[in-house]
Amino acid sequence: MDQTAPPDEKDSGDLRIAHPVTTLRELAVERLRNAIITGRFSGGDRLVERTLCDQLGVSRSVVREAIRYLEAEGLVEIQPRGGPVVAMLDWPQARQVYEIRRLLESEAAADCASRADDGVKARLRAALADLEAAFDDASPLRLYDATTALYEVIFTAAGHDIAWEVVQRLHSRISRLRALTLATRERRVSGPAHMARICDAICANDPVAAAAAVRDHLRDAAEIARHLLEK
């Protein structure tokens, strides 16, 4: 029997899916992640499967998959007798996140400043404008997305692709800490100024100033987080 594919199938080289399908699990992960990051679910809160099924409108198997995924991101912990709970934020873990960010982001900013051409500078200024608009809008999720977009410009322009993958793996924890610090007046005032200083240094092709601006930014954010978490 001839099993040769029809000509129209055999010769077609376009395998793209025109409309990517978002699974229920992905939607459930996104909704639960956002609920934890924005503080709707606090550290220590139990995640009851039946309640989440009703809230999300999905099956228990979908909820369990989502919880496992968020456990891998460090947002959920499984207690031996209590089941899944929202992971607590504490300063020792937060300090490590800020230290990793300081090392990776300062190097990325310095290398980006060394390499930045007119195209990179234009993308950076556009990302900064979006971030400043997000600060004015005071929408937490929009602010996290705008901040991530700005850092992505910095890391990719610097050629730090592997470092950006590491930062992305910490994205949920970083966003949760960002939500904590942005709730304070000090952070709402200083955050935009810090980011503008980083961008100005990169656009001036000044790697030393860019790295210093990142370190100052993270020092201030870490100090606010330490104060809040140690209370």
Secondary structure, 3 states (H helix, E strand, C coil): CCCCCCHHHHCCCCCCCCCCCCCHHHHHHHHHHHHHHCCCCCCCCECCHHHHHHHHCCCHHHHHHHHHHHHHCCCEEEECCCEEEECCCCHHHHHHHHHHHHHHHHHHHHHHHHHCCHHHHHHHHHHHHHHHHHHHHCCHHHHHHHHHHHHHHHHHHHCCHHHHHHHHHCHHHHHHHHHHHHCCHHHHHHHHHHHHHHHHHHHCCCHHHHHHHHHHHHHHHHHHHHHHHHC
